[in-house]
Each structure stands twice: as structure tokens, then as C-alpha cells.
Amino acid sequence: MIEIITNVNNAINGVVWGWPALILLGFVGVLMTCLTKFFQVSHFRHWLKNTIGAIFGDKHVTKHTEDKTISQFQSLCTALAATVGTGNIVGVAGAIATGGPGAVFWMWLIAFFGMMTNYSENVLGILYRRKGKDGEWHGGAMYYLKNGLGAKPGCKQIGTVLAILFSLFCLLASFGIGNMSQVNSMVANVNTAFGIPTLGTGIFLVIAVGLVILGGLKRIASTTEKIVPFMVILYLIGTLVIIVMHITAIPAVFVAIFKGAFALKSVGGGIVGSGIALAMKMGFKRGVFSNEAGLGSSVMVHSSSNVKEPVRQGMWGIFEVFADTIIVCTLTALTILSSGAIDLETGLMTAAAEEIGSSSLMSYSFAQTFGKAGSAFIALAILLFAYSTVLGWSHYGATACSYLFGEKAILPYRVIFVVIVLAGSVMEAQLAWDISDTFNGLMMIPNLIGVLVLSPIVMKCTKNYVDRNLHGKKVKPMLSMYEDIQEIQERDLNESHEG
């Protein structure tokens, strides 16, 4: 059975992660960057001030809500919980081990343009979201595919079909990227660091995950709001200590990254063309696995925010990718490459690192500096990162399940999700990662089609925001594609002075 699953998965993976899909991913990011006039660069200070900077001075960002919505900060933490996971540690290590140091450059590149892909997804998510009978906002790629793309002349059926396909792929992906691969990395690292049996860790995780996700989005958001800032800051401090201790190696690391990206010194002595292709593919795949820009996943939690301005939530999407890949993944890469785990001349793992495998490269790097305490630190970091990812993705899967089968299906889905946690703890590691890659690609394609077709609306909404908030023009705000919601949001916006 495992062999059949592996063969089928490999066949599908080869299609969804082929060059046409990767070119589409890059093209959408470049297009949205151009249509918004390089918003991530031209308005860098503005979006930074209105995201992470606003946490300390704007009560609307962090204030807890009494209804079914969540705060902007909680939506960010839940989205970061889903994105800042094992992809930032194990995924980056795997990209470097397979594609060489050059994979890091391509990870940066896809993240730079991915900022605006994620921004566009969030803008569309807010514009097309609806409020359910329970008072909770419901939004995501399935909504702008059906009601946005589907509203185009002759596109009603294709919009509906793509919305269903996206939801189905998201539902399946929640068991892969959001569950099995995360749990698998957790139990493996805990076993290596502390000798705890994988099944024992798996049973503990079943309880820990179940207690939170069965309480719904408010409990998930409340939990991630506490875990995410703590785990990210702690991890950043640990990596920075190692980088500073190996500061003399950093120039050589950057040289290896740029040489490897363009195969000026081909990976493993292979031919130059395959060196570039491999580095690029691994950088793109692991970059998307890490920050999820293009998948349309984080939109489902961003749409639950109490925000009024679509662009405001879009800026949180920019920060999400920036924090996840440009900061966290970069520090992971610099730590691995400066610690001696990779031969910077050949781009291959050293003999000592080869013995423990690519999934434990970060553990090896920390152990080189801190001994056993370093391995224990990484095991705990992966535990927190992966645990929070499982929580975040459980909401994505529940949203997709609700869209497909109605709200009554959410509880059974959550129960199945918790059971899958145990399965992920005993599954073969490589298969878990390969399945996750496949489901990522399947989600990505319908979502990117939607973003591409609706790109003029994102451009119009961005211009509307910039005109009002940066140029002081008196124009009607663009807050929703539905007149009834537009009127309510416009009134609330005037009262709260958000934006």
C-alpha cells in the first residue's frame, strides 16, 4: 500500500510542481508587484508601521473581540503559526541538502514576489468574505473563486468548480502540510534529542492538539497568540548567537549562496544547467512550503479578522512572508551554512552531517556550538513550531470542510484531524514531506488562477487605499464587493478611524 501511495504521489507531484506551475507562481508574484507599484518596497515604512509597529500603539490591532471575530494580531499569529513550522527548520535544511546553498537565493526571490501574492490573496479575501449565521467571518480563495472569478462573463461554472477543487485540495493538504509532516518532524527530533519513543510523543500530541482545536477558532487564536511571539523570539536569539560566533564565515556563506544559485560552481559537480534547475526548484518549493504565499491558505484566517480595510489585512500578509522567509528562514540557512554542516566549495553535506541526515542539519549545527543542549533546544523549537502549525492548519481544513459539506461537518473533521496526528507520528518521514508537497501544488493552481483573473480588483483597491490614506484624497473607500457589507464596514470604519 505504501509503495502504491508513493508511486501515485510521485506522478502527481511531477505535474503540479513542474516548471509550468512554478512559472505561474513566479509570474503572479511579479505581476502583482508591478500592478501595485512595488508596494512591498515603495511603502516599506508604511506597511511595517501598520503591522508589527501598530502592535504597540493601536488598540484596534490587539484588542480581543467579544463576537466570533478575532483581532488583527491574533489573525497574524494564527497565520504565522501555520506558516512558521518545520518548513523553516527541516524544510530549509532539506532545500540546502538537495539543491545546495544556491537554493537559499531562490527562496529569497520567491519570497520577495510572494509578499505581493500573499497581499493580494488577503485583499481579495476581505473583499469577498461573508459573515455566517454564527457571526463568524467566512473567507478564503474558495469565496473569491466562486463569487469573484465566477462573476466574470461565462465563468460562473469554472469559478464554482475551481472553488470546490481548492476546498478539496485544502482539506487534503491540512492532513499533509498541516499535520503529518509537522508531527513526523516533531516526534523524530524529540526521539533523537531525548530518546522518547515516537508513539509516546504521538499520543501526547493527540491530547495537546485535541484540547485546543476542539474549542474552535477563538481558542486556537488565543493559544497561538501566546505561543508564536515566544517561540519566534527564542529561536531568533539562538540562531543569532551561532551566526555571531561564526561571523567570519558569513562572507563565504553569501558567496556560496550566489554562486550556487547560478551554478557558477555546480552542486555536487553536476552539469551547470541541472545545478541551476535543482537549486531553483528546491528554493521555490521549500519557500512556498515555508511561507505558503500562493497557496491561498492563510487567507482563511486573515478573513476572520475584525479589520475593515482590505489593504490593511493585505499588509499583514506582506509582513507574514517577510517574517517567515526573509527573517526566520534566512537565519536558519545562515546557521546551517556557517556551522560547517555544508561544504561551501561543493555545496554538499560534510561526512559528519551526512550521518545524521538532512532533517537533522539544524540540530547538528546547534550541537556543534552548544553540545547536547543545542540538540535539545532545536527539538523543543521544532516541537513548538510544528505544534502551532498543526493548530493553524486545523482551522484551514475546517474552513474548507465547512464550505464543502456545511458547518455540521466541522466537528467530525476536527476529530479525524486529531486521529491523523497519531498516524503522522509513525509514518515514514520522506513520504509525509512528499505528500505535503503534492497537496501544496494542487491548492496553488486554482488559487493562482483566481488571483490572476482578479488582479485588476487588487490594483484598484490598492490605489483606493493609497489615495485616501497616503495622498489625502476624498474618495469612497473600497471595503467589500457586496453593497450590504460595504455600507456596514464604511460606517464602522468612520467610527473607528481605522487605516
FENVENQUI-V180027 format. One record per pair of residues at least 12 apart in sequence whose C-alpha atoms are under 10 Angstrom apart, sorted by the first residue. I is the first residue (numbers start at 1). J is the second residue. If there is no record, write none. Layout:
I/J, I/J
//
This chain:
2/427, 2/428, 2/431, 3/431, 5/431, 5/435, 6/430, 6/431, 6/432, 6/434, 6/435, 8/435, 9/431, 9/434, 9/435, 9/436, 9/437, 9/438, 9/439, 10/431, 10/434, 10/435, 10/437, 10/438, 11/438, 12/435, 12/438, 12/439, 12/441, 12/442, 13/434, 13/435, 13/436, 13/437, 13/438, 13/439, 13/440, 13/441, 13/442, 14/438, 14/441, 15/438, 15/441, 15/442, 16/437, 16/438, 16/439, 16/440, 16/441, 16/442, 16/443, 16/444, 16/445, 17/281, 17/284, 17/285, 17/437, 17/438, 17/440, 17/441, 17/442, 17/444, 17/445, 18/281, 18/441, 19/277, 19/281, 21/441, 21/442, 21/444, 21/445, 21/448, 22/110, 22/280, 22/281, 22/284, 22/285, 22/441, 22/444, 22/445, 24/294, 24/444, 24/445, 24/448, 24/449, 24/452, 25/110, 25/113, 25/114, 25/117, 25/284, 25/288, 25/293, 25/294, 25/295, 25/441, 25/444, 25/445, 25/448, 25/449, 26/109, 26/110, 26/111, 26/113, 26/114, 26/117, 26/284, 26/294, 27/113, 27/117, 27/448, 27/452, 28/113, 28/114, 28/116, 28/117, 28/120, 28/294, 28/448, 28/449, 28/451, 28/452, 28/455, 29/110, 29/111, 29/112, 29/113, 29/114, 29/115, 29/116, 29/117, 29/118, 29/119, 29/120, 29/293, 29/294, 29/448, 29/451, 29/452, 30/110, 30/112, 30/113, 30/114, 30/116, 30/117, 31/113, 31/116, 31/117, 31/452, 31/455, 32/113, 32/114, 32/115, 32/116, 32/117, 32/118, 32/119, 32/120, 32/451, 32/452, 32/455, 32/456, 32/458, 32/459, 33/112, 33/113, 33/114, 33/115, 33/116, 33/117, 33/119, 33/120, 33/459, 34/113, 34/116, 34/459, 35/116, 35/455, 35/456, 35/458, 35/459, 35/460, 35/462, 35/463, 36/116, 36/120, 36/455, 36/456, 36/458, 36/459, 36/460, 36/461, 36/462, 36/463, 37/459, 37/462, 37/463, 38/113, 38/116, 39/115, 39/116, 39/119, 39/315, 39/318, 39/462, 40/112, 40/113, 40/115, 40/116, 40/119, 40/315, 40/318, 40/319, 40/322, 41/112, 43/315, 43/466, 43/470, 44/315, 44/318, 44/319, 46/315, 46/470, 47/311, 47/312, 47/314, 47/315, 47/316, 47/317, 47/318, 47/319, 48/315, 48/316, 48/318, 48/319, 49/315, 50/312, 50/313, 50/315, 50/316, 50/319, 50/499, 51/72, 51/73, 51/76, 51/312, 51/313, 51/314, 51/315, 51/316, 51/317, 51/318, 51/319, 51/320, 52/73, 52/76, 52/316, 52/319, 52/320, 54/73, 55/72, 55/73, 58/498, 59/71, 60/72, 60/73, 60/306, 60/307, 60/496, 60/497, 60/498, 61/73, 61/74, 61/75, 61/305, 61/306, 61/307, 61/498, 62/74, 62/75, 62/225, 63/306, 64/218, 64/222, 64/306, 65/218, 65/305, 65/306, 66/218, 67/134, 67/135, 67/136, 67/218, 67/306, 68/131, 68/132, 68/134, 68/135, 68/136, 68/137, 68/217, 68/218, 68/304, 68/305, 68/306, 69/131, 69/135, 69/136, 69/137, 69/138, 69/217, 69/218, 69/301, 69/303, 69/304, 69/305, 69/306, 69/307, 70/136, 70/137, 70/217, 70/218, 70/221, 70/222, 70/301, 70/302, 70/303, 70/304, 70/305, 70/306, 70/307, 71/218, 71/221, 71/222, 71/302, 71/304, 71/305, 71/306, 71/307, 72/301, 72/302, 72/303, 72/304, 72/305, 72/306, 72/307, 72/312, 72/313, 72/316, 73/221, 73/225, 73/302, 73/305, 73/316, 74/218, 74/220, 74/221, 74/222, 74/223, 74/224, 74/225, 74/226, 74/228, 74/301, 74/302, 74/304, 74/305, 74/306, 75/217, 75/221, 75/222, 75/224, 75/225, 75/298, 75/299, 75/300, 75/301, 75/302, 75/303, 75/304, 75/305, 75/306, 75/307, 75/313, 75/316, 75/392, 76/221, 76/224, 76/225, 76/228, 76/298, 76/301, 76/302, 76/305, 76/313, 76/316, 76/317, 76/319, 76/320, 77/220, 77/221, 77/222, 77/223, 77/224, 77/225, 77/226, 77/227, 77/228, 77/229, 77/301, 77/302, 77/320, 77/388, 77/392, 78/217, 78/220, 78/221, 78/222, 78/223, 78/224, 78/225, 78/227, 78/228, 78/298, 78/301, 78/302, 78/388, 78/389, 78/391, 78/392, 78/393, 78/395, 79/221, 79/224, 79/228, 79/291, 79/292, 79/297, 79/298, 79/299, 79/300, 79/301, 79/302, 79/316, 79/317, 79/320, 79/388, 79/389, 79/391, 79/392, 79/393, 79/395, 79/396, 80/224, 80/225, 80/228, 80/229, 80/232, 80/290, 80/291, 80/298, 80/317, 80/319, 80/320, 80/321, 80/323, 80/324, 80/385, 80/388, 80/389, 80/392, 81/220, 81/221, 81/223, 81/224, 81/225, 81/227, 81/228, 81/229, 81/231, 81/232, 81/298, 81/384, 81/385, 81/386, 81/387, 81/388, 81/389, 81/390, 81/391, 81/392, 81/393, 82/177, 82/178, 82/224, 82/228, 82/290, 82/291, 82/292, 82/297, 82/298, 82/301, 82/385, 82/386, 82/387, 82/388, 82/389, 82/390, 82/391, 82/392, 82/393, 82/394, 82/395, 82/396, 83/177, 83/178, 83/288, 83/289, 83/290, 83/291, 83/292, 83/293, 83/297, 83/298, 83/320, 83/321, 83/324, 83/325, 83/385, 83/386, 83/388, 83/389, 83/390, 83/392, 83/393, 84/228, 84/231, 84/232, 84/289, 84/290, 84/291, 84/292, 84/320, 84/321, 84/323, 84/324, 84/325, 84/328, 84/329, 84/382, 84/384, 84/385, 84/386, 84/388, 84/389, 85/177, 85/178, 85/181, 85/182, 85/185, 85/289, 85/290, 85/291, 85/324, 85/381, 85/382, 85/383, 85/384, 85/385, 85/386, 85/387, 85/388, 85/389, 85/390, 86/177, 86/181, 86/182, 86/183, 86/184, 86/185, 86/186, 86/289, 86/290, 86/359, 86/381, 86/382, 86/383, 86/384, 86/385, 86/386, 86/387, 86/389, 87/177, 87/181, 87/182, 87/185, 87/286, 87/287, 87/288, 87/289, 87/290, 87/291, 87/324, 87/325, 87/329, 87/382, 87/385, 87/386, 87/389, 87/433, 88/286, 88/287, 88/289, 88/290, 88/291, 88/324, 88/325, 88/327, 88/328, 88/329, 88/330, 88/331, 88/332, 88/333, 88/382, 88/385, 88/386, 89/185, 89/290, 89/328, 89/329, 89/331, 89/332, 89/333, 89/336, 89/359, 89/360, 89/361, 89/362, 89/363, 89/378, 89/381, 89/382, 89/385, 90/182, 90/185, 90/286, 90/290, 90/332, 90/358, 90/359, 90/360, 90/361, 90/362, 90/363, 90/382, 91/282, 91/283, 91/285, 91/286, 91/287, 91/289, 91/290, 91/329, 91/332, 91/358, 91/359, 91/433, 92/104, 92/107, 92/282, 92/283, 92/286, 92/287, 92/289, 92/290, 92/325, 92/329, 92/330, 92/332, 92/333, 92/336, 92/358, 92/359, 92/361, 92/362, 93/286, 93/329, 93/332, 93/333, 93/336, 93/337, 93/357, 93/358, 93/359, 93/360, 93/361, 93/362, 94/282, 94/283, 94/286, 94/357, 94/358, 94/359, 94/360, 94/361, 95/107, 95/278, 95/279, 95/280, 95/281, 95/282, 95/283, 95/284, 95/285, 95/286, 95/287, 95/333, 95/358, 96/257, 96/279, 96/282, 96/283, 96/286, 96/333, 96/336, 96/337, 96/342, 96/347, 96/348, 96/349, 96/358, 96/361, 97/267, 97/279, 97/282, 97/341, 97/342, 97/347, 97/348, 97/349, 97/353, 97/354, 97/357, 97/358, 97/359, 97/361, 98/267, 98/268, 98/278, 98/279, 98/282, 98/283, 98/347, 98/348, 98/349, 98/358, 99/260, 99/261, 99/266, 99/267, 99/268, 99/274, 99/275, 99/276, 99/277, 99/278, 99/279, 99/280, 99/281, 99/282, 99/283, 99/347, 99/348, 100/256, 100/257, 100/260, 100/261, 100/263, 100/266, 100/267, 100/268, 100/275, 100/276, 100/278, 100/279, 100/280, 100/282, 100/283, 100/337, 100/342, 100/343, 100/344, 100/346, 100/347, 100/348, 100/349, 101/253, 101/254, 101/255, 101/256, 101/257, 101/258, 101/259, 101/260, 101/261, 101/267, 101/279, 101/283, 101/333, 101/334, 101/336, 101/337, 101/342, 101/343, 101/344, 101/345, 101/346, 101/347, 101/348, 102/254, 102/255, 102/256, 102/257, 102/258, 102/259, 102/260, 102/261, 102/262, 102/263, 102/264, 102/265, 102/266, 102/267, 102/275, 102/276, 102/278, 102/279, 102/280, 102/282, 102/283, 102/347, 103/257, 103/258, 103/260, 103/261, 103/262, 103/275, 103/276, 103/277, 103/278, 103/279, 103/280, 103/281, 103/282, 103/283, 103/284, 103/285, 103/286, 103/287, 103/333, 104/254, 104/256, 104/257, 104/258, 104/260, 104/261, 104/279, 104/280, 104/282, 104/283, 104/284, 104/286, 104/287, 104/325, 104/329, 104/330, 104/333, 104/334, 105/254, 105/256, 105/257, 105/258, 105/259, 105/260, 105/261, 105/262, 105/279, 105/280, 105/283, 105/284, 105/330, 106/257, 106/258, 106/261, 106/262, 106/276, 106/279, 106/280, 106/281, 106/282, 106/283, 106/284, 106/285, 106/286, 106/287, 107/279, 107/280, 107/281, 107/282, 107/283, 107/284, 107/285, 107/286, 107/287, 107/288, 107/290, 107/291, 107/325, 107/326, 107/329, 107/330, 108/283, 108/284, 108/287, 108/322, 108/325, 108/326, 108/327, 108/329, 108/330, 109/280, 109/283, 109/284, 109/287, 109/326, 110/280, 110/283, 110/284, 110/285, 110/286, 110/287, 110/288, 110/291, 110/293, 110/325, 111/283, 111/284, 111/287, 111/288, 111/290, 111/291, 111/292, 111/293, 111/318, 111/321, 111/322, 111/324, 111/325, 111/326, 112/318, 112/321, 112/322, 112/325, 112/326, 113/293, 113/318, 113/321, 114/287, 114/288, 114/291, 114/292, 114/293, 114/294, 114/317, 114/318, 114/321, 114/322, 114/325, 115/291, 115/293, 115/294, 115/314, 115/315, 115/316, 115/317, 115/318, 115/319, 115/320, 115/321, 115/322, 115/325, 116/293, 116/294, 116/314, 116/315, 116/317, 116/318, 116/321, 117/292, 117/293, 117/294, 117/295, 117/296, 117/314, 117/317, 117/318, 117/321, 117/448, 117/451, 117/452, 117/455, 118/291, 118/292, 118/293, 118/294, 118/295, 118/296, 118/297, 118/298, 118/299, 118/314, 118/315, 118/316, 118/317, 118/318, 118/319, 118/320, 118/321, 118/451, 119/293, 119/294, 119/299, 119/310, 119/311, 119/312, 119/313, 119/314, 119/315, 119/316, 119/317, 119/318, 119/319, 119/320, 119/321, 119/458, 120/293, 120/294, 120/296, 120/299, 120/310, 120/311, 120/313, 120/314, 120/315, 120/317, 120/318, 120/451, 120/452, 120/454, 120/455, 120/457, 120/458, 120/459, 120/461, 120/462, 121/140, 121/141, 121/144, 121/293, 121/294, 121/295, 121/296, 121/297, 121/298, 121/299, 121/300, 121/302, 121/303, 121/310, 121/313, 121/314, 121/317, 121/447, 121/448, 121/450, 121/451, 121/454, 121/455, 121/458, 122/139, 122/140, 122/141, 122/296, 122/297, 122/298, 122/299, 122/300, 122/301, 122/302, 122/303, 122/310, 122/311, 122/312, 122/313, 122/314, 122/315, 122/316, 122/317, 122/318, 122/458, 123/299, 123/302, 123/303, 123/309, 123/310, 123/311, 123/312, 123/313, 123/314, 123/315, 123/317, 123/457, 123/458, 123/459, 123/461, 123/462, 123/479, 123/480, 124/139, 124/140, 124/141, 124/143, 124/144, 124/145, 124/148, 124/299, 124/303, 124/310, 124/311, 124/313, 124/314, 124/450, 124/451, 124/454, 124/455, 124/457, 124/458, 124/461, 124/480, 124/481, 125/138, 125/139, 125/140, 125/141, 125/142, 125/143, 125/144, 125/296, 125/298, 125/299, 125/300, 125/301, 125/302, 125/303, 125/304, 125/310, 125/313, 125/314, 125/480, 126/138, 126/139, 126/140, 126/143, 126/144, 126/299, 126/300, 126/302, 126/303, 126/304, 126/305, 126/307, 126/308, 126/309, 126/310, 126/311, 126/312, 126/313, 126/314, 126/479, 126/480, 126/481, 127/139, 127/143, 127/144, 127/148, 127/303, 127/308, 127/309, 127/310, 127/311, 127/457, 127/458, 127/461, 127/478, 127/479, 127/480, 127/481, 127/482, 127/485, 127/486, 128/140, 128/141, 128/142, 128/143, 128/144, 128/145, 128/146, 128/147, 128/148, 128/303, 128/310, 128/479, 128/480, 128/481, 128/482, 128/485, 129/141, 129/142, 129/143, 129/144, 129/147, 129/299, 129/300, 129/303, 129/304, 129/480, 129/481, 129/482, 129/485, 130/143, 130/303, 130/304, 130/480, 130/482, 130/485, 131/304, 131/485, 132/407, 134/407, 136/217, 136/303, 136/304, 136/305, 136/306, 137/300, 137/301, 137/302, 137/303, 137/304, 137/305, 137/306, 138/299, 138/300, 138/301, 138/302, 138/303, 138/304, 138/305, 138/399, 138/402, 138/403, 139/299, 139/300, 139/301, 139/302, 139/303, 139/304, 139/399, 139/400, 139/403, 140/163, 140/166, 140/167, 140/296, 140/297, 140/298, 140/299, 140/300, 140/301, 140/302, 140/303, 140/304, 140/396, 140/399, 140/400, 140/403, 140/447, 141/162, 141/163, 141/166, 141/167, 141/295, 141/296, 141/297, 141/298, 141/299, 141/300, 141/400, 141/443, 141/446, 141/447, 141/448, 141/450, 141/451, 142/159, 142/160, 142/161, 142/162, 142/163, 142/164, 142/165, 142/166, 142/167, 142/168, 142/170, 142/296, 142/300, 142/399, 142/400, 142/403, 142/404, 142/446, 142/447, 142/450, 143/159, 143/160, 143/163, 143/164, 143/167, 143/300, 143/403, 143/450, 144/159, 144/160, 144/163, 144/447, 144/450, 144/451, 144/454, 144/481, 145/158, 145/159, 145/160, 145/161, 145/162, 145/163, 145/164, 145/166, 145/446, 145/447, 145/448, 145/449, 145/450, 145/451, 145/453, 145/454, 146/158, 146/159, 146/160, 146/161, 146/162, 146/163, 146/164, 146/450, 147/159, 147/160, 147/163, 147/481, 148/450, 148/451, 148/453, 148/454, 148/457, 148/481, 149/162, 149/163, 149/449, 149/450, 149/451, 149/452, 149/453, 149/454, 150/162, 150/163, 150/450, 152/453, 152/454, 159/446, 159/449, 159/450, 161/446, 162/443, 162/445, 162/446, 162/447, 162/449, 162/450, 163/400, 163/403, 163/404, 163/446, 163/447, 163/450, 164/400, 164/403, 164/404, 164/446, 165/404, 165/442, 165/443, 165/445, 165/446, 165/447, 166/295, 166/296, 166/297, 166/400, 166/442, 166/443, 166/444, 166/445, 166/446, 166/447, 167/297, 167/396, 167/397, 167/398, 167/399, 167/400, 167/401, 167/402, 167/403, 167/404, 167/443, 167/446, 168/397, 168/400, 168/401, 168/403, 168/404, 168/439, 168/442, 168/443, 169/397, 169/400, 169/438, 169/439, 169/440, 169/441, 169/442, 169/443, 169/444, 169/446, 170/295, 170/296, 170/297, 170/393, 170/396, 170/397, 170/398, 170/399, 170/400, 170/401, 170/439, 170/440, 170/442, 170/443, 170/444, 171/393, 171/394, 171/396, 171/397, 171/398, 171/399, 171/400, 171/401, 171/402, 171/404, 171/413, 171/439, 171/443, 172/397, 172/400, 172/401, 172/435, 172/436, 172/439, 172/440, 172/442, 172/443, 173/297, 173/393, 173/396, 173/397, 173/435, 173/436, 173/437, 173/438, 173/439, 173/440, 173/441, 173/442, 173/443, 174/297, 174/390, 174/392, 174/393, 174/394, 174/395, 174/396, 174/397, 174/398, 174/400, 174/417, 174/436, 174/439, 174/440, 175/390, 175/393, 175/394, 175/397, 175/416, 175/417, 175/418, 175/420, 175/421, 175/424, 175/432, 175/435, 175/436, 175/439, 176/390, 176/393, 176/420, 176/424, 176/431, 176/432, 176/433, 176/434, 176/435, 176/436, 176/437, 176/438, 176/439, 176/440, 177/289, 177/290, 177/389, 177/390, 177/393, 177/432, 177/433, 177/434, 177/435, 177/436, 177/437, 177/438, 177/439, 177/440, 178/386, 178/387, 178/388, 178/389, 178/390, 178/391, 178/392, 178/393, 178/394, 178/395, 178/396, 178/397, 178/417, 178/421, 178/436, 179/386, 179/387, 179/389, 179/390, 179/391, 179/392, 179/393, 179/394, 179/417, 179/418, 179/420, 179/421, 179/422, 179/423, 179/424, 179/425, 179/432, 179/436, 180/390, 180/417, 180/420, 180/421, 180/422, 180/423, 180/424, 180/425, 180/426, 180/427, 180/428, 180/429, 180/431, 180/432, 180/433, 180/435, 180/436, 181/386, 181/390, 181/421, 181/424, 181/425, 181/427, 181/428, 181/429, 181/430, 181/431, 181/432, 181/433, 181/434, 181/435, 181/436, 181/437, 182/382, 182/383, 182/385, 182/386, 182/387, 182/388, 182/389, 182/390, 182/421, 182/424, 182/425, 182/429, 182/432, 182/433, 182/436, 183/198, 183/201, 183/202, 183/205, 183/206, 183/382, 183/383, 183/386, 183/387, 183/389, 183/390, 183/420, 183/421, 183/422, 183/423, 183/424, 183/425, 183/426, 183/427, 183/429, 183/432, 184/198, 184/202, 184/386, 184/421, 184/422, 184/423, 184/424, 184/425, 184/426, 184/427, 184/428, 184/429, 184/430, 184/432, 184/433, 185/359, 185/360, 185/379, 185/382, 185/383, 185/386, 185/424, 185/425, 185/429, 185/432, 185/433, 186/198, 186/201, 186/202, 186/205, 186/379, 186/380, 186/381, 186/382, 186/383, 186/384, 186/385, 186/386, 186/387, 186/424, 186/425, 187/199, 187/200, 187/201, 187/202, 187/205, 187/379, 187/382, 187/383, 187/424, 187/425, 187/426, 188/201, 188/359, 188/360, 188/379, 188/382, 188/425, 188/426, 188/429, 189/359, 189/360, 189/363, 189/375, 189/376, 189/378, 189/379, 189/380, 189/381, 189/382, 189/383, 190/375, 190/376, 190/378, 190/379, 190/380, 190/382, 190/383, 191/379, 192/356, 192/360, 192/363, 192/375, 192/376, 192/379, 193/363, 193/372, 193/373, 193/374, 193/375, 193/376, 193/377, 193/378, 193/379, 193/380, 194/372, 194/375, 194/376, 194/379, 197/425, 198/422, 198/424, 198/425, 198/426, 199/422, 199/423, 199/424, 199/425, 199/426, 200/422, 200/425, 201/422, 201/425, 202/419, 202/420, 202/421, 202/422, 202/423, 202/424, 202/425, 202/426, 203/419, 203/421, 203/422, 203/425, 204/421, 204/422, 205/383, 205/387, 205/418, 205/421, 205/422, 205/425, 206/417, 206/418, 206/419, 206/420, 206/421, 206/422, 206/425, 207/418, 207/419, 207/421, 208/387, 208/391, 208/418, 209/387, 209/388, 209/390, 209/391, 209/394, 209/414, 209/417, 209/418, 209/419, 209/421, 210/391, 210/414, 210/415, 210/417, 210/418, 210/419, 210/421, 211/418, 212/391, 213/390, 213/391, 213/392, 213/393, 213/394, 213/395, 213/398, 213/411, 213/414, 213/415, 213/417, 213/418, 214/394, 214/410, 214/411, 214/414, 214/415, 214/418, 215/411, 215/414, 216/394, 216/395, 216/398, 216/410, 216/411, 216/414, 217/301, 217/304, 217/391, 217/392, 217/394, 217/395, 217/398, 219/391, 220/388, 220/391, 220/392, 220/394, 220/395, 221/301, 221/391, 221/392, 221/395, 223/388, 223/391, 224/387, 224/388, 224/389, 224/391, 224/392, 225/388, 227/384, 227/385, 227/387, 227/388, 228/384, 228/385, 228/388, 228/389, 230/384, 231/380, 231/381, 231/382, 231/383, 231/384, 231/385, 231/388, 232/323, 232/324, 232/328, 232/381, 232/384, 232/385, 233/328, 234/377, 234/381, 235/328, 235/331, 235/332, 235/377, 235/378, 235/380, 235/381, 235/382, 235/385, 236/327, 236/328, 236/331, 236/332, 237/331, 238/331, 238/335, 238/366, 238/374, 238/377, 238/378, 238/381, 239/328, 239/330, 239/331, 239/332, 239/333, 239/334, 239/335, 239/336, 239/362, 239/365, 239/366, 240/331, 240/332, 240/334, 240/335, 241/335, 241/366, 241/369, 242/331, 242/334, 242/335, 242/336, 242/338, 242/339, 242/365, 242/366, 242/368, 242/369, 242/370, 243/331, 243/332, 243/334, 243/335, 243/336, 243/337, 243/338, 243/339, 244/335, 244/338, 245/335, 245/338, 245/339, 245/369, 246/334, 246/335, 246/337, 246/338, 246/339, 246/340, 246/369, 247/334, 247/338, 248/338, 249/334, 249/337, 249/338, 249/339, 249/340, 250/334, 250/335, 250/337, 250/338, 250/339, 251/338, 252/337, 252/338, 252/344, 252/345, 253/333, 253/334, 253/335, 253/336, 253/337, 253/338, 253/342, 253/344, 253/345, 254/334, 254/337, 254/338, 254/344, 255/344, 255/345, 256/337, 256/343, 256/344, 256/345, 256/346, 256/347, 257/279, 257/333, 257/334, 257/337, 257/344, 257/347, 259/276, 259/344, 259/345, 259/347, 260/272, 260/275, 260/276, 260/279, 260/280, 260/344, 260/345, 260/346, 260/347, 261/275, 261/276, 261/277, 261/278, 261/279, 261/280, 261/283, 262/275, 262/276, 262/277, 262/279, 262/280, 263/275, 263/276, 263/277, 263/278, 263/279, 264/276, 265/344, 265/345, 265/346, 265/347, 266/279, 266/345, 266/346, 266/347, 267/279, 267/344, 267/345, 267/346, 267/347, 267/348, 268/345, 268/346, 268/347, 268/348, 268/349, 269/346, 269/347, 269/348, 285/437, 285/440, 285/441, 286/325, 286/329, 286/437, 287/321, 287/324, 287/325, 287/326, 287/329, 288/321, 288/325, 288/437, 288/440, 288/441, 288/444, 289/433, 289/436, 289/437, 289/440, 289/441, 290/321, 290/324, 290/325, 290/328, 290/329, 291/317, 291/320, 291/321, 291/322, 291/323, 291/324, 291/325, 291/326, 291/329, 292/320, 292/321, 292/324, 292/440, 292/444, 293/317, 293/318, 293/320, 293/321, 293/444, 293/448, 294/440, 294/441, 294/443, 294/444, 294/445, 294/446, 294/447, 294/448, 294/451, 295/439, 295/440, 295/441, 295/442, 295/443, 295/444, 295/445, 295/446, 295/447, 295/448, 296/396, 296/440, 296/443, 296/444, 296/445, 296/446, 296/447, 296/448, 296/450, 296/451, 297/392, 297/393, 297/395, 297/396, 297/397, 297/400, 297/440, 297/443, 297/444, 297/447, 298/317, 298/320, 298/392, 298/393, 298/395, 298/396, 299/313, 299/314, 299/317, 299/396, 300/393, 300/395, 300/396, 300/397, 300/398, 300/399, 300/400, 301/392, 301/393, 301/395, 301/396, 301/399, 302/314, 302/316, 302/317, 307/479, 307/489, 307/493, 307/498, 307/499, 308/478, 308/479, 308/480, 308/486, 308/488, 308/489, 308/490, 308/491, 308/492, 308/493, 308/496, 308/497, 308/498, 308/499, 309/461, 309/465, 309/477, 309/478, 309/479, 309/480, 309/489, 309/490, 309/493, 309/498, 309/499, 310/458, 310/461, 310/462, 310/465, 310/478, 310/479, 310/480, 311/458, 311/461, 311/462, 311/463, 311/464, 311/465, 311/466, 311/478, 311/479, 311/499, 312/462, 312/465, 312/498, 312/499, 314/458, 314/462, 332/361, 332/362, 332/365, 333/362, 335/361, 335/362, 335/365, 335/366, 336/361, 336/362, 336/363, 336/364, 336/365, 336/366, 337/349, 337/361, 337/362, 337/365, 338/365, 339/361, 339/362, 339/364, 339/365, 339/366, 339/367, 339/368, 339/369, 340/352, 340/353, 340/364, 340/365, 340/368, 341/353, 341/354, 341/358, 341/361, 341/362, 341/364, 341/365, 341/368, 342/354, 342/361, 342/365, 349/361, 352/364, 353/365, 359/429, 359/430, 360/375, 360/378, 360/379, 362/374, 362/375, 362/378, 362/379, 363/375, 363/376, 363/377, 363/378, 363/379, 363/382, 364/378, 365/378, 366/378, 390/417, 390/418, 390/421, 393/417, 394/413, 394/414, 394/417, 394/418, 395/410, 395/414, 397/410, 397/413, 397/414, 397/417, 398/410, 398/411, 398/412, 398/413, 398/414, 398/417, 401/413, 401/414, 457/478, 457/481, 460/478, 461/477, 461/478, 461/479, 461/480, 462/478, 463/478, 464/476, 464/477, 464/478, 464/479, 465/477, 465/478, 465/479, 465/499, 468/499, 469/499, 476/490, 477/489, 477/490, 477/493, 478/490, 479/493
//
